[in-house]
Amino acid sequence: MLDHCGTSYEMATLFGMIFGVISGIIKIILLNLSRDSTSFILKNIIDDWWIIKDKKSKFIMKKYASLNRMLFYGLLTPFLMYTVKLTLEKIPHTVLIDNTTVLLRTIPISSECWNFSDTPTIIYIIRFVWRTFEFMIYNIVSCGIDLYFFVIAMHICGQMEISNMNIRDFMEIHNGVFKSEKFYAVINRQKYLLDLMDLLRESFNYVILAVSLIAAVHLNVIVIMVFVALKNNNISSVVEDAAGNIIYFFSQIYIYCYVSDKMSSKVEESCLAVYSCCWYNFSNRVNKDIVYIMLRNSQKFYLTAGKFYNMNLSNFTDIVKTLCSFFSVMRLVIFE
């Protein structure tokens, strides 16, 4: 690329990798700063899988675990297939240049004008394998932290659903007999889960901000390159990689917005669950506590990017609209 010999497709691939690496490094650094909080949440997740034996609760937990599994395969499979594709494209092959057969030896994520034909074979193999390994690690890190967040958040959502069920069906579970110690134990469990949600939000505040900013910058660069390629009638060389990068970075933002809406809905359901727990059969003292519990649960919950921008599906559509408006402006600038 520095020699000005790369195609638009190769430049798009390079930009994608650079921004992906930057994003991965920033996310790792920010997560490391809050490692105590995330370690505490992970310990609770492990304890939940060991302690909870109830069949209904286990079913809910497995439901959310299967959702995590689907996202895991849905994200990693395309990445690994993309790695295989780029690797196969760079396998040494012969080309005909000026009626002369030339052996072209390049490595993944490099321009074809970087020919390693004069490099010793063993050195070339080491560089080829190392670059492939680098690209696989880059792919895993790029989506691994997002998956890590998604798994934690979905588990907490599952625990909130279990807690809401236990509160809503409290009298039925205990055969119509009110036991204050067990009722307050269920309420305290719900409060504990709400505290975990707040801890998760604090741990990922700046990670989400970094993901959003880097995704926005990268999307703008990629779209500009698409317009430049379109102006030069070279769109076929860049559209494949650009489409993949656009889908990936929009998916990153969507994951955090989806999780935020999901957690927000569980908090709203917790307020309804408390109201539906046959409180009219309880003592006045317990009913007063229920009022305060409902007031606490009625507070809106959203994940935030840097503590100032709410991540939800409504704002996701606003982000998409804003970026599309920017793309339209750039199209006018480039073509006029």
Secondary structure, DSSP 8 states (H G I E B T S, - for coil): -TTS---HHHHHHHHHHHHHHHHHHHHHHHHHHTHHHHHHHHHHHHHHHHH---HHHHHHHHHHHHHHHHHHHHHHHHHHHHHHHHHHHTS-EEEEETTEEEEE---SSS-TTS--TTS-HHHHHHHHHHHHHHHHHHHHHHHHHHHHHHHHHHHHHHHHHHHHHHHHTHHHHTTT---HHHHHHHHHHHHHHHHHHHHHHHHHHHHHHHHHHHHHHHHHHHHHHHHHHHHTT-GGGTHHHHHHHHHHHHHHHHHHHHHHHHHHHHHHHHHHHHHTS-GGGS-HHHHHHHHHHHHHHTS---EEETTTEEESHHHHHHHHHHHHHHHHHHHHHHH-
